[in-house]
């Protein structure tokens, strides 16, 4: 059984920062890439960032230079440091991993950027 639990969302003013966390548990979680997606109200889910199993970060153009993905393999936890947040970053952020061809998702954490 694979479980993903996100945390760290909240209300932040434009230009602010939040650090999102995703704690993973279950077989295989430490040996796979981990990713963040987000879904804004009324929009489809979009990919934000991935950290490969070897630690290489990949970013969507919309967040490059503002967001930083990282992971602590000992804790089976990945992080998304979000800086200079703008209103268009308002969304529910989801953690995702793929093991054996099966996608696993967390319940999401809501990030609201508003003055």
Rosetta blueprint (number, residue, H / E / L):
1 X L
2 X L
3 X E
4 X E
5 X E
6 X E
7 X E
8 X L
9 X L
10 X E
11 X E
12 X E
13 X L
14 X L
15 X L
16 X L
17 X L
18 X E
19 X E
20 X E
21 X E
22 X E
23 X E
24 X E
25 X E
26 X L
27 X L
28 X L
29 X H
30 X H
31 X H
32 X L
33 X L
34 X E
35 X E
36 X E
37 X E
38 X E
39 X E
40 X L
41 X L
42 X L
43 X L
44 X L
45 X L
46 X E
47 X E
48 X E
49 X E
50 X E
51 X E
52 X L
53 X L
54 X L
55 X L
56 X L
57 X E
58 X E
59 X E
60 X L
61 X L
62 X L
63 X L
64 X L
65 X L
66 X L
67 X E
68 X E
69 X E
70 X E
71 X E
72 X E
73 X L
74 X L
75 X L
76 X L
77 X E
78 X E
79 X E
80 X E
81 X E
82 X E
83 X L
84 X L
85 X L
86 X L
87 X H
88 X H
89 X H
90 X L
91 X E
92 X E
93 X E
94 X E
95 X E
96 X E
97 X E
98 X E
99 X E
100 X L
101 X L
102 X E
103 X E
104 X E
105 X E
106 X L
107 X L
108 X L
109 X E
110 X E
111 X E
112 X E
113 X E
114 X L
115 X L
